[in-house]
Structure formats: C-alpha cells, structure tokens
C-alpha cells in the first residue's frame, strides 16, 4: 500500500508516495477530506448529497461513481473501501495531521514539547482557502468541522499556557496565549490571562496595553466594557498589588406559587386525557396575555408526566412567524429524539426537509402531486411512532405566534386524531390580531377552555400565604388587576411583607438589576435571539467563554429569569424578554443582531432567521439576499404567505434582482387567488425584465386574466407571448382553452390539435398533457383525459394533473358513475389544497357539491357548497365580482 500523508490543518496538502495527489476535480479532494475528518464509513447517499446537493438522485450517483474512481486511482487503488451502500477511507499506516493532533491532545501526561508540536501542526483553519462553489451542503459541513477543530485547538492552547506558566516560561506562554486570542479576539478570559502573564514577566507596559486592547475590541464588536474582574485586575497591577476575585453566589431559588382559581379547568384537562382510549383529543386554552394559560398547561403536564406520560412541546416566537413549519420542526425534533436510526427511510427523508442534520431530504418538491399530503402525513406518523405504546401529549404554547404553514399542519393533525392516541393541547392569546381568522378556525376544531382573570379572593389568599398582610395583599390585587403573571412577579420580588413599589414592571426591573455583569450580557444576547434560545448561539453572539456561559445560565435559571428545556432555554414570559431587549442600547443591539445572524446555528436553520437579524443589524444588502433565499425556502414548502412576506422584505431592502422577486411574488399570489396583486407583481417584473424573460411574463399575465374570465385580455397576452418566443405548444393549449370559454369550439379544437402536434414533435410531456386535457374538454373522449392524467402524473407542477382529475371526474359524473367521480374530485381537491391554489379549490368544492347532490347526500352537498362560496368570495379583491369568470369556473 502506497504511503499517504494528509495535511488539512491549513490549506489542504495530500501526498501519495511522496508526490502531490493528482486529481482533476476539487470534488475528489473534498471527498477525501470528508472521509478523513469523519473517520468512519459513510453512506453513498450521504456523500452524494453532500457533494452534489442540487443534482437529482441519478446524476448525483453517476457523479459519485466517477469521482470515486478518480480518487481510487490517484490513491493507488487500495485506500478506498466501498460497497454498494457505503464508502470509507483506509488510513492504516497513513499520516494525518488532525488525527496526530487529537492523539497528543488526548494524552493527559503528554510532555510540554509534545503539546508544542501538536499546536504547531496547525498552519491555519481546517482546509483554509478551500471551497466548493456549487455545494452549500459541503460548505456547511466544512464550517461546522472547522469550528470543532478551532475549539479543540483553543482547549489545547489553554492547557499549554498553564503548563508554560508553571514552568515560568513566560515569553513562550505569552506567545501561545496570543495564538489562543487570535482564534477568538473577544475571549475576555484570554485577555486577562495575557495581562497576568505580562505582569508576571515584569512587562507592566505590555499588560496595560493588553487591557486597552481588550477595552477597544469589546467596545467595537460587542459595545460593552470589560467585566469588573478584568478592570480590577488592571487596577491591581497599576497599583502594584494582586487582586483576589470574589465570585458572588447566585440567589437561591424561590418556590413557585401554588396554582389558584383554575381547579375546574385543570380537572377538565386531566379528564380529557383520561378519556382517550383509541382516538385523540384537541383542546385549546384561550385568554388574554398574562392570564395564566402556560401555567395551567404546565400544571396539567406535570400531573401527567408524574404518571409517566410522554410530552412533546413547541413554542413559537413573536419575531419568527415567517419561519415556514417552524413549530412542526420543533415537534418533530422532540419526537425523533435520538431515535432517527429507527425511522423508516421515507419518513426520515420527509423529516429532513425541515431537519437537514438528519441526512438527505426527500428529493421531490412539495409542489409535486401529493407531495405536500405525504409530508403532512409523515409529520403525523413521526409523532405517532414516538408513543405507540401509550397516550402522549403534544403541547404548542403561544399558538398565536405560529407561522401559517404550521397552523395548517396542526389543523391537519387535529382533523386526523382518529386512531392516534394523543392529546393535542394548544394555548393562544385572544388579544392578538387574527385577521384571516386562522387561529379561530383552528381553535374551533377542538374544545376551547376560556381563562378569565383571577378573582380578588384568589389573589388575596395566595398573597397572604406568601407572608403579606391584608393591606399588602389587597395592593397586589389592585396592581395586578387579577392577571396571574403580574401576581407572580409582585410576590416573587416583594420584600418582607410588602410588594415592590411601582407594580409588576418594577418587580421585573428589580430582578434584572440583581444579575451579575456577565450574566446580564448573556441575557441581553438571549433576548435578541428570541424567547427560546440555545447556548451555542448565545455564546457566539455574546462573546462570552464556555465557562462564563455555563455560570450565567445557572444564575439566570436560579433567579427564575430563564427556564431550561432540554438543550434549549426559554424566557418565562415574552414581557420579560421584551424588557430585557429594551434595556439594550441601539449600538449594542445592532452588533448583537449581526453576530446572531452570523452564528453557525443560524446558518443551519431556516434562512428567515439570519435574514431578520441582518435587517435588525442595519445590514440591508445581506438581509435582502437572505430574505430572497428564505422566500424560496418557504415557497418550496408551499408556505405562500411566508414566501410573499420574505420576497417583499427583500425588495424593500434593495435586492439586486427585483425582476426575479416580482415574478416569484406573482406566481405565489396567482395560486392564492390574489389576482390584482399578481398582475401588479408581473408588471413589476416586466419593468425590470431582460428580453429573454419577456415571453414568459406575458404568458403569466395572460394566465391571470384567463383565471378572471377576461378572455380578450388573456388572448392578447398569449399572442404577444408567442411573438416574444414563449413555448408555442403550451400557449396554443392555453389559447385553445380561451377560445372554448368564448364559445368558439372549432377554433378551440384546431388550436388544441396544433398544441398536441407541437408537443409530440418536441417530446414536451407537460405540453402534451395539457393538450390532451383541452381536447378531452372539447369532446375528444375520455381517452384524452385519461392520457392527460397519465402524462401529468410525473410532472413537478401538479396543475395539469389537478385539471385532468377534475375533468375526468366531471366526465364520470355526467355518465352517472358517481362513486368514481367523487373519488377523482376528492383526489384533485386534496392535491389542490396542498398546492395552495385557492381558486381551483373553490371550483372543485363546487363540483363535489354537485356530485354529492346527485347522489342524494344533501347535507354533504350543502357543506361543500358553503365552503365553495366562501372560497370564491376570497378570490381577488373587492372588485373581483366584476369578473364573473371567477365564479363560473368549473373546468379548465
């Protein structure tokens, strides 16, 4: 076996038998690095998805085989170990700098010289200067691996500095401490370490200069001053004395107040859970902000968990309504836990759409036929698999802050609780706006538990239990006005037998004032991240060290300012988080938002997260780019409302490609039936267009006018699109349909036949499916409709398939074959709903109502007719009743 030397701690250097590795593609080097750093056998699908994330499965497998062959040949044919499913790199007898570094670092009794040698293996960051321009997935992996290696290097440097100081090798210790500081210039403990080392070496001037550098960098990057411990060290050295640091113990926890005034509601929650035998239940706790919804749910959950009940919880945040399926992602992560390897591959691939760390996501777009339905069904199945043996609770707090896509998914789950033994429990504010009545409609699917304010006797009773006299207890009721949150805060912070002066706000402020410096900085960073946050992001944003973060979290949790939920933390209430945010100055706020947007955890999540933080940081160009990506992400998940909001934000922030964004907005608004806005968006795109886009945009403008029933304008735009080079096969189908709607059947048939001929000549499947559909409408027989359905089944865009299902269903209905007709229309309706095409959904419901009426099912027909009328009324704008084609749509 040829000798192999791999150096990745810096710019990649690989030698085989003493000569540089000879490969003709960077993908081969990337594959080698991935296999070497991971050190384990990797699934072929994982490697292919990492290196060719944009390619379909067939192309990525083919590229993987070619690259693997190239790498195997370059390594001498013996180092690559592979089979049908996996790939590994045999490093037996090879030299690998990262492996050597880790070997020395793991030796607790390593000699100082060995530690020095290990640190000197680092010529720079992991694979410095190397990138794959066409693989974001590999870039993400490289950044994550680089961060791990940087931390390992920092830990060893800290250890080496301690060793060198004990050996009184102060100059060497200073040099290594500087290397440590270069890894993270904001690491205040290293600044202090250097100040101490300079002082110990008699270099007081350098110690003072290091303190000033610490002040400068913390002010510039975080807008904060050094901690008092650092300043005291500086002052002690200035005075020629030593400093003794006294660490203040955090306040002892105060017991949680007893739940009062909610006995009946608590009993109802427990009864609902106990009543579940086979089919699940859905309950919604409702009330104004601060009335105690979360506390009531927590009390019930505590009772059930004491019995061994499993609970999955999610809490959306006020600033993250644009995160498509954000709540669903939280619930799936809890449900999967550490058992991802037990999930069937199809379920795992669907989950990976939202949780990319699980592996390759399903390659199909959610726009494909039935894909959205499969995705939502997979969400339900993943949650259900986690509690197959017992009844469980799924709790969504602050449902009023859910993103629209998650609300739709919760509604889907709420309608499908038959056979799923779970209690779906949600809490929502009734004083939050609900303009589209999404929250109200969702709540109406379950049982609603209304919470009012606490009665005077309840507040006074709990206040006197806490040690207040009658007068002070009455004051608590007056100050709190019966809101449970304010009662709790007033009693938590009260001194002796008196509540704090100034009310609940003053109580919260007093608790914040008692927090130590480092913890206050951590808390302010956490407040800007959001109500729920993780230690990795808060560490990156605040610039505090691992030890400081750990101590801060302990103190903040002990003081009741944050709550721990597994690996994440949470502010107890949004009002507390808002007060913390208000106390952060503008300059520091912008710096923190920038750092949050740049945090590795933000890059791995929904792109709307860094977009929002870039915007709040005042970095408009970065924010615009991130919002455009977030819009595409939301659109890929069929989350139309979120997609439009993100695209609008990108435009407002001056994105460099406004034509692309306007066109994307037009596409989404067309599906949502927002026709005036869609036309305006396409006009906006046309105003910025390049010539190559003109035909496509004219075609889309014609499609919107056709949906409105404005046949003349539709035909005009279609003709213009033809002259501008748009696809003639598709356009002739559209023109055929317009001619049919205008009553010119002969012209319609001629155009339809022409469209089919053009499609068959070019092999255009979508155009052929569309042409067969229109010919079926024109009396060409059921065979054309069946052929349209067959051709459209494999298309990414489900529109033609939905049309074929609808028209075939109507054909069966006319023949009196009502069962087949209903099945086809229901299938079309289901796919249409998850595509988000509101206008066609309305038409399909109307058609379903006709079929149910013919079948003698009057109640079902009337229900669908009501839904159809409501959906039709939501199309367009107030002036859309001027377009009768909107309401008369039945076939297309």
KALINSUL-V604478 format. One record per backbone hydrogen bond with DSSP energy under -0.5 kcal/mol. NH is the residue of the N-H (numbers start at 0). CO is the residue of the C=O. E is the energy in kcal/mol with one decimal. If there is no record, write none. Layout:
NH&CO&E + NH&CO&E
This chain:
4&14&-2.4 + 5&94&-3.1 + 6&12&-2.9 + 7&5&-0.5 + 9&7&-2.0 + 9&124&-0.8 + 12&6&-2.5 + 14&4&-2.5 + 15&18&-3.3 + 16&2&-2.6 + 16&14&-0.5 + 18&15&-1.7 + 20&13&-2.9 + 22&20&-0.7 + 27&24&-0.8 + 28&24&-0.9 + 29&25&-2.5 + 30&26&-2.5 + 31&27&-2.3 + 32&28&-2.5 + 33&29&-2.5 + 34&30&-2.4 + 35&31&-2.4 + 36&32&-2.9 + 37&33&-2.2 + 38&34&-1.8 + 41&86&-3.4 + 43&84&-3.1 + 46&42&-2.0 + 47&43&-2.7 + 48&44&-2.4 + 49&45&-1.8 + 50&46&-2.2 + 51&47&-2.6 + 54&51&-1.0 + 59&55&-2.6 + 60&56&-2.0 + 61&57&-2.0 + 62&58&-2.5 + 63&59&-2.3 + 64&60&-2.3 + 65&61&-2.0 + 66&62&-2.5 + 67&63&-2.7 + 68&64&-2.1 + 69&65&-2.2 + 70&66&-2.6 + 71&67&-2.6 + 72&68&-2.1 + 73&69&-2.1 + 74&70&-1.8 + 75&72&-1.0 + 76&71&-3.2 + 80&78&-0.6 + 80&87&-2.6 + 81&79&-0.6 + 82&85&-2.1 + 86&41&-2.7 + 87&80&-2.2 + 89&78&-3.1 + 89&87&-0.5 + 90&88&-0.8 + 93&90&-2.2 + 94&3&-2.5 + 95&93&-0.5 + 96&5&-2.2 + 99&95&-2.3 + 100&96&-2.6 + 101&97&-2.4 + 102&98&-1.9 + 103&99&-2.1 + 104&100&-2.5 + 105&101&-1.5 + 106&103&-1.5 + 107&105&-0.8 + 109&106&-1.3 + 114&110&-2.0 + 115&111&-2.4 + 116&112&-2.3 + 117&113&-2.5 + 118&114&-2.3 + 119&115&-2.0 + 120&116&-0.6 + 120&117&-1.0 + 121&118&-1.3 + 122&8&-2.8 + 122&120&-0.8 + 126&7&-3.3 + 126&9&-0.7 + 127&124&-1.6 + 129&126&-2.2 + 132&130&-0.6 + 134&131&-1.4 + 137&49&-0.7 + 138&134&-1.8 + 139&135&-2.5 + 140&136&-2.3 + 141&137&-3.0 + 142&138&-2.5 + 143&139&-2.4 + 144&140&-2.8 + 145&141&-2.6 + 146&142&-2.2 + 147&143&-2.0 + 148&144&-2.3 + 149&145&-2.5 + 150&146&-2.0 + 151&147&-2.2 + 152&148&-2.5 + 153&149&-2.5 + 154&150&-2.5 + 155&151&-2.0 + 156&152&-2.4 + 157&153&-2.4 + 158&154&-2.0 + 159&155&-2.5 + 160&156&-2.7 + 161&157&-2.0 + 162&158&-2.0 + 163&159&-2.8 + 164&160&-2.3 + 165&161&-2.2 + 166&162&-1.7 + 167&164&-1.8 + 168&163&-2.9 + 169&167&-1.0 + 172&168&-2.4 + 173&169&-2.8 + 174&170&-2.1 + 175&171&-2.1 + 176&172&-2.4 + 177&173&-2.3 + 178&174&-1.6 + 179&175&-2.2 + 180&176&-2.4 + 181&177&-2.1 + 182&178&-1.0 + 182&179&-0.6 + 183&179&-0.8 + 183&180&-0.5 + 186&183&-2.2 + 187&185&-1.4 + 189&186&-0.9 + 190&186&-1.5 + 191&187&-2.5 + 192&188&-2.2 + 193&189&-2.5 + 194&190&-2.2 + 195&191&-2.5 + 196&192&-2.4 + 197&193&-2.8 + 198&194&-2.2 + 199&195&-2.7 + 200&196&-1.8 + 201&198&-1.5 + 202&197&-3.1 + 203&201&-0.9 + 206&202&-1.9 + 207&203&-2.6 + 208&204&-2.2 + 209&205&-2.3 + 210&206&-1.9 + 211&207&-2.2 + 212&208&-2.2 + 213&209&-2.2 + 214&210&-2.5 + 215&211&-2.5 + 216&212&-2.6 + 217&213&-2.2 + 218&214&-2.0 + 219&215&-2.5 + 220&216&-2.5 + 221&217&-2.0 + 222&217&-0.8 + 222&218&-0.8 + 223&217&-1.2 + 229&226&-0.9 + 230&226&-1.9 + 231&227&-3.0 + 232&228&-1.5 + 233&229&-2.2 + 234&230&-2.6 + 235&231&-2.5 + 236&232&-2.3 + 237&233&-2.3 + 238&234&-2.0 + 239&235&-0.5 + 239&236&-0.7 + 240&235&-3.1 + 244&242&-0.6 + 246&244&-0.6 + 247&245&-0.6 + 265&261&-2.6 + 266&262&-2.4 + 267&263&-2.0 + 268&264&-1.9 + 269&265&-2.1 + 270&266&-2.4 + 271&267&-2.3 + 272&268&-1.7 + 273&269&-2.6 + 274&270&-1.7 + 275&272&-1.5 + 276&274&-0.5 + 279&416&-2.7 + 279&419&-0.5 + 280&421&-1.8 + 282&423&-2.5 + 283&446&-2.8 + 284&425&-3.2 + 285&283&-0.6 + 285&448&-3.0 + 286&427&-1.3 + 290&287&-1.7 + 295&291&-2.1 + 296&292&-2.3 + 297&293&-2.8 + 298&294&-2.4 + 299&295&-2.1 + 300&296&-2.7 + 301&297&-2.8 + 302&298&-1.8 + 303&299&-2.2 + 304&300&-3.1 + 305&301&-1.8 + 306&302&-0.6 + 306&303&-0.8 + 307&304&-1.6 + 308&303&-2.2 + 309&390&-0.5 + 311&392&-2.8 + 313&394&-2.2 + 315&396&-0.8 + 319&316&-1.7 + 322&319&-1.5 + 323&321&-1.1 + 325&322&-2.2 + 328&324&-2.3 + 329&325&-1.6 + 330&326&-2.3 + 331&327&-2.6 + 332&328&-2.3 + 333&329&-2.0 + 334&330&-2.6 + 335&331&-2.8 + 336&332&-2.5 + 338&335&-2.7 + 341&338&-1.7 + 342&339&-1.4 + 347&343&-2.4 + 348&344&-2.7 + 349&345&-1.8 + 350&346&-2.6 + 351&347&-2.0 + 352&349&-1.3 + 353&350&-1.6 + 354&350&-1.9 + 357&354&-2.3 + 358&355&-1.6 + 361&348&-2.1 + 365&635&-0.9 + 367&364&-1.7 + 368&794&-0.7 + 370&367&-2.0 + 371&365&-0.6 + 371&367&-0.6 + 373&369&-2.5 + 374&370&-2.4 + 375&371&-2.5 + 376&372&-2.5 + 377&373&-2.2 + 378&374&-2.2 + 379&375&-2.0 + 380&376&-2.4 + 381&377&-2.9 + 382&378&-2.0 + 383&379&-2.6 + 384&380&-2.6 + 385&381&-0.8 + 385&382&-0.7 + 386&383&-1.5 + 387&384&-0.9 + 389&386&-0.8 + 391&420&-1.5 + 392&309&-2.3 + 393&422&-2.7 + 394&311&-3.3 + 394&392&-0.6 + 395&393&-0.5 + 395&424&-2.6 + 396&313&-2.1 + 396&394&-0.6 + 398&426&-3.6 + 400&397&-2.3 + 401&398&-1.9 + 406&402&-2.1 + 407&403&-2.3 + 408&404&-2.0 + 409&405&-2.8 + 410&406&-2.4 + 411&407&-2.2 + 412&408&-2.3 + 413&409&-3.0 + 414&410&-1.8 + 415&412&-1.2 + 416&413&-0.6 + 419&416&-2.1 + 420&418&-0.6 + 421&419&-2.0 + 422&391&-2.7 + 423&280&-3.1 + 423&421&-0.7 + 424&393&-3.1 + 424&422&-0.8 + 425&282&-2.2 + 426&395&-2.0 + 427&284&-2.5 + 429&286&-1.4 + 436&433&-1.7 + 440&436&-2.5 + 441&437&-2.4 + 442&438&-2.8 + 443&439&-2.0 + 444&441&-1.6 + 445&442&-1.7 + 446&281&-2.6 + 448&283&-3.4 + 449&447&-0.6 + 450&285&-3.0 + 453&481&-2.9 + 458&454&-2.0 + 459&455&-2.8 + 460&456&-2.0 + 461&457&-2.1 + 462&458&-2.3 + 463&459&-2.3 + 464&460&-1.7 + 465&461&-1.3 + 466&463&-1.3 + 467&462&-1.9 + 468&496&-0.8 + 472&468&-2.6 + 473&469&-2.2 + 474&470&-1.7 + 475&471&-2.0 + 476&472&-1.8 + 477&473&-2.2 + 478&474&-2.9 + 479&475&-2.5 + 480&476&-2.1 + 481&476&-0.5 + 482&479&-1.9 + 483&481&-0.5 + 484&289&-2.6 + 486&482&-2.1 + 487&483&-2.5 + 488&484&-2.2 + 489&485&-2.6 + 490&486&-2.0 + 491&487&-2.4 + 492&488&-2.0 + 493&489&-0.8 + 494&497&-1.2 + 497&494&-1.9 + 502&499&-0.9 + 505&501&-0.7 + 506&502&-1.7 + 507&503&-2.2 + 508&504&-2.5 + 509&505&-2.4 + 510&506&-1.6 + 511&507&-1.9 + 512&508&-2.3 + 513&509&-0.9 + 514&511&-1.5 + 519&515&-2.4 + 520&516&-2.1 + 521&517&-2.2 + 522&518&-2.8 + 523&519&-2.2 + 524&520&-1.9 + 525&521&-2.4 + 526&522&-2.3 + 527&523&-1.4 + 528&524&-1.4 + 529&525&-2.0 + 532&568&-2.4 + 534&566&-0.6 + 537&533&-2.0 + 538&534&-2.3 + 539&535&-2.1 + 540&536&-2.7 + 541&537&-2.3 + 542&538&-1.7 + 548&544&-2.6 + 549&545&-2.4 + 550&546&-2.4 + 551&547&-2.5 + 552&548&-2.8 + 553&549&-1.9 + 554&550&-2.4 + 555&551&-3.0 + 556&552&-2.4 + 557&553&-2.3 + 558&554&-2.3 + 559&556&-1.2 + 560&555&-2.4 + 561&555&-1.1 + 562&569&-3.4 + 564&567&-3.3 + 567&564&-2.1 + 568&532&-3.1 + 569&562&-2.3 + 570&530&-2.2 + 571&560&-0.8 + 575&572&-0.5 + 576&572&-1.6 + 577&573&-2.6 + 578&574&-1.9 + 579&575&-2.1 + 580&576&-2.3 + 581&577&-2.2 + 582&578&-1.3 + 583&580&-1.6 + 588&584&-2.7 + 589&585&-2.3 + 590&586&-2.0 + 591&587&-2.8 + 592&588&-2.4 + 593&589&-2.1 + 594&590&-2.2 + 595&591&-2.7 + 596&592&-2.3 + 597&593&-1.6 + 598&594&-0.7 + 598&595&-0.9 + 601&598&-0.7 + 602&598&-1.7 + 603&599&-1.3 + 604&600&-0.7 + 604&601&-0.7 + 608&605&-2.1 + 609&605&-0.6 + 610&606&-1.5 + 611&607&-2.1 + 612&608&-1.8 + 613&609&-2.9 + 614&610&-2.1 + 615&611&-2.2 + 616&612&-1.5 + 617&614&-1.6 + 618&613&-2.4 + 619&617&-1.1 + 622&618&-2.4 + 623&619&-2.9 + 624&620&-2.0 + 625&621&-2.2 + 626&622&-2.7 + 627&623&-2.0 + 628&624&-1.8 + 629&625&-2.4 + 630&626&-2.5 + 631&627&-2.0 + 632&628&-2.3 + 633&629&-2.7 + 634&630&-2.5 + 635&631&-2.2 + 636&632&-0.9 + 636&633&-0.6 + 637&634&-1.9 + 638&633&-2.8 + 639&637&-1.0 + 642&638&-2.1 + 643&639&-2.5 + 644&640&-2.0 + 645&641&-2.3 + 646&642&-2.6 + 647&643&-2.8 + 648&644&-2.0 + 649&645&-2.3 + 650&646&-2.3 + 651&647&-2.7 + 652&648&-1.6 + 653&650&-1.9 + 654&649&-1.9 + 660&656&-1.5 + 661&657&-2.9 + 662&658&-2.3 + 663&659&-2.2 + 664&660&-2.5 + 665&661&-2.4 + 666&662&-2.3 + 667&663&-2.1 + 668&664&-2.9 + 669&665&-2.1 + 670&666&-1.6 + 671&667&-1.7 + 672&669&-1.4 + 673&668&-2.5 + 674&672&-1.4 + 677&673&-2.2 + 678&674&-2.7 + 679&675&-2.1 + 680&676&-2.2 + 681&677&-2.6 + 682&678&-2.5 + 683&679&-2.1 + 684&680&-2.2 + 685&681&-2.7 + 686&682&-1.9 + 687&683&-0.8 + 687&684&-0.9 + 688&685&-0.9 + 692&689&-1.8 + 693&689&-0.6 + 693&690&-1.2 + 694&723&-0.6 + 696&692&-2.2 + 697&693&-2.3 + 698&694&-2.2 + 699&695&-2.0 + 700&696&-2.4 + 701&697&-2.3 + 702&698&-2.0 + 703&699&-1.8 + 704&700&-2.0 + 705&701&-2.3 + 706&702&-2.1 + 707&703&-1.6 + 708&704&-0.5 + 708&705&-1.2 + 709&704&-2.5 + 710&708&-1.3 + 713&709&-2.1 + 714&710&-2.8 + 715&711&-2.3 + 716&712&-2.4 + 717&713&-2.5 + 718&714&-2.6 + 719&715&-2.0 + 720&716&-2.4 + 721&717&-1.9 + 722&718&-1.8 + 723&719&-1.3 + 724&721&-1.4 + 725&720&-2.4 + 730&726&-2.1 + 731&727&-2.7 + 732&728&-1.3 + 733&729&-2.1 + 734&730&-2.9 + 735&731&-2.2 + 736&732&-2.2 + 737&733&-2.1 + 738&734&-2.6 + 739&735&-2.2 + 740&736&-2.4 + 741&737&-1.7 + 742&739&-1.4 + 743&738&-2.5 + 744&742&-1.3 + 747&743&-2.1 + 748&744&-2.7 + 749&745&-2.2 + 750&746&-2.4 + 751&747&-2.3 + 752&748&-2.5 + 753&749&-2.1 + 754&750&-2.4 + 755&751&-2.2 + 756&752&-2.3 + 757&753&-2.4 + 758&754&-2.4 + 759&755&-2.4 + 760&756&-2.0 + 761&757&-1.8 + 762&758&-1.3 + 763&758&-1.7 + 764&762&-0.9 + 767&763&-2.2 + 768&764&-2.6 + 769&765&-2.2 + 770&766&-2.5 + 771&767&-2.5 + 772&768&-1.7 + 773&769&-2.2 + 774&770&-2.3 + 775&771&-2.0 + 776&772&-1.9 + 777&773&-1.5 + 778&775&-1.3 + 779&774&-2.2 + 780&775&-0.5 + 783&780&-1.1 + 784&780&-0.9 + 785&781&-2.8 + 786&782&-2.2 + 787&783&-2.3 + 788&784&-2.3 + 789&785&-2.2 + 790&786&-2.6 + 791&787&-2.1 + 792&788&-0.9 + 792&789&-0.5 + 793&790&-0.6 + 794&791&-1.5 + 797&366&-0.9 + 797&795&-0.6 + 801&797&-2.5 + 802&798&-2.2 + 803&799&-2.6 + 804&800&-2.6 + 805&801&-2.4 + 806&802&-2.8 + 807&803&-2.6 + 808&804&-2.4 + 809&805&-2.3 + 810&806&-1.9 + 811&807&-2.2 + 812&808&-2.2 + 813&809&-2.4 + 814&810&-1.2 + 815&812&-1.7 + 816&811&-2.6 + 817&815&-1.5 + 820&816&-2.1 + 821&817&-2.8 + 822&818&-2.2 + 823&819&-2.2 + 824&820&-2.4 + 825&821&-2.7 + 826&822&-1.9 + 827&823&-2.4 + 828&824&-2.8 + 829&825&-2.5 + 830&826&-2.1 + 831&827&-2.4 + 832&828&-2.5 + 833&829&-1.6 + 834&830&-1.1 + 835&831&-1.6 + 836&831&-1.6 + 837&670&-2.5 + 837&835&-1.2 + 840&836&-1.8 + 841&837&-2.2 + 842&838&-2.0 + 843&839&-2.5 + 844&840&-2.4 + 845&841&-2.0 + 846&842&-2.4 + 847&843&-2.6 + 848&844&-2.4 + 849&845&-1.8 + 850&846&-1.9 + 851&847&-2.7 + 852&848&-2.3 + 853&849&-2.3 + 854&850&-1.6 + 855&852&-1.6 + 856&851&-2.8 + 857&855&-1.0 + 860&856&-2.2 + 861&857&-2.7 + 862&858&-2.1 + 863&859&-2.2 + 864&860&-2.4 + 865&861&-2.2 + 866&862&-2.0 + 867&863&-2.6 + 868&864&-2.6 + 869&865&-2.3 + 870&866&-2.4 + 871&867&-3.0 + 872&868&-2.1 + 873&869&-0.9 + 873&870&-0.6 + 874&871&-1.4 + 875&672&-4.4 + 879&876&-2.2 + 880&877&-0.6 + 881&878&-1.8 + 882&879&-2.1 + 883&881&-0.7 + 884&707&-0.7 + 885&707&-0.7 + 885&882&-2.0 + 886&882&-0.5 + 886&883&-0.5 + 887&883&-2.0 + 888&884&-0.6 + 889&890&-0.5
